[in-house]
């Protein structure tokens, strides 16, 4: 579980870094950056879903 939590933290930090750089540039980010932010969001949601499924209260 710790590995999943750490992965979630790293993914969120990477996404935040991209968003902050885009905001600081003062321009609309290139399509590749927008795509990467979106891909990171999907990865974050997938990892969080696995964490939720693995939570002791959700085990059957």
C-alpha positions as CSV (number, residue, x, y, z in Angstrom):
1,X,0.0,0.0,0.0
2,X,2.9,2.4,0.8
3,X,4.1,2.0,-2.8
4,X,0.7,3.0,-4.1
5,X,0.6,6.0,-1.8
6,X,4.0,7.1,-2.9
7,X,3.2,6.7,-6.6
8,X,0.1,8.8,-6.1
9,X,2.1,11.5,-4.4
10,X,4.7,11.5,-7.2
11,X,2.1,11.6,-9.9
12,X,0.3,14.5,-8.2
13,X,3.5,16.4,-7.8
14,X,4.5,15.9,-11.5
15,X,1.1,17.1,-12.6
16,X,1.3,20.1,-10.2
17,X,4.7,21.0,-11.6
18,X,3.4,21.0,-15.1
19,X,0.4,23.1,-14.2
20,X,2.5,25.6,-12.3
21,X,5.0,26.0,-15.2
22,X,2.1,26.5,-17.6
23,X,0.6,29.1,-15.3
24,X,3.9,30.9,-14.9
25,X,4.6,31.0,-18.7
26,X,1.7,33.4,-19.3
27,X,0.8,31.5,-22.5
28,X,-1.5,28.6,-23.3
29,X,0.5,25.5,-22.9
30,X,1.3,23.4,-25.9
31,X,-0.9,20.5,-26.8
32,X,1.7,18.0,-25.5
33,X,1.7,19.6,-22.1
34,X,-2.1,19.6,-21.9
35,X,-2.1,16.0,-23.0
36,X,0.5,15.1,-20.3
37,X,-1.5,16.8,-17.6
38,X,-4.6,14.8,-18.7
39,X,-2.6,11.5,-18.8
40,X,-1.3,12.2,-15.3
41,X,-4.9,12.9,-14.1
42,X,-6.0,9.5,-15.5
43,X,-3.1,7.8,-13.8
44,X,-3.8,9.5,-10.5
45,X,-7.5,8.4,-10.7
46,X,-6.5,4.8,-11.5
47,X,-4.0,4.6,-8.6
48,X,-6.5,6.2,-6.2
49,X,-9.2,3.6,-7.3
50,X,-6.8,0.8,-6.5
51,X,-6.0,2.4,-3.1
52,X,-9.7,2.7,-2.4
53,X,-10.3,-0.9,-3.4
54,X,-7.4,-2.1,-1.2
55,X,-8.6,-0.2,1.9
56,X,-9.4,-2.6,4.8
57,X,-13.0,-1.4,5.0
58,X,-13.6,-2.4,1.4
59,X,-12.2,-5.9,1.7
60,X,-14.8,-8.7,1.6
